[in-house]
Amino acid sequence: MNLEFEVYQFDDHHIYVVLQGQVNGLIHFANHNAFELFMRRYFDFIEDYEGHILIETPIPEPFIDAFEDRDMF
């Protein structure tokens, strides 16, 4: 599947995820709590769908890069 995405964090703590490829769109998170909740539910979905353990699922690098200046993970 051809999918690229970029994650942007702005000074007001809004987070934007830009999706391009077979999926196109923009996801806007109003704050870090909303983004964290989305990521938790995303990994829950992947775990249920693919049947593997969440801990073995790495967090995509662009998500980590977006928060490298924060002690969040």
N, C-alpha and C positions, 0 to 999 in steps of 0.2 A: 504494500500500500504506500502510495506517495503522499506523505504528510510532513509538513514542516510547521513549526510554531515558534513564536518568539514571546518572551515574557518581559513586560515592562513594569517597573515600579516608579510611581511619581511621589513627589515630596509630601503630598497630602495623604499618602499611604494607600492610594487607589492602585489597583493592580490590573493590568490589561494583558490578555493572552490573545495573540493574533494567530489564527489557524489558516493554513494555505495548503492546497493539494486536493485530495478527494473530498476534503471538508474545508469549507471557507467560512470565516466568520471572526467575530470579536467577542471575547468574554470579558466583561467588566466586573471586577470585585470591588465593593465599596471599602473593604478593609481587610487586614490580615486574617481576622477570624473567619470571614466568609470564605477566603481562599483556602485556609486550613481545613475547614469543614468540607469544602468541595473535594480537596485532595484525599481526605480520609474516606469519603464516600466513593470516590473514584477507585481507590485501591480495594475497598470492600467489594465493589462490583467486579474488578479484575480477579480478585481472589475467588469469588463465587463462580464467575464465568469460566475461568481457566483451571480452577481447582488447585492452585498452588499457594504456598504460604506467603503472606504479605511481606514478611521480613526478607524473603528471597527476592522480592520485586524491588529493583533499584528505583530511586526517585530520578526522573529524567534530569539530565545536567542543566538544561535551561532554567528549570524551576529552582535548583540549588543556586545557580549563578545570580538569579534575581534577588536572592537574599543573603549573598555572601557577606554583606556588612552587618547582618543581624544575627543574633544568637538564637535562632528559631528552631533549628533542627538538632 
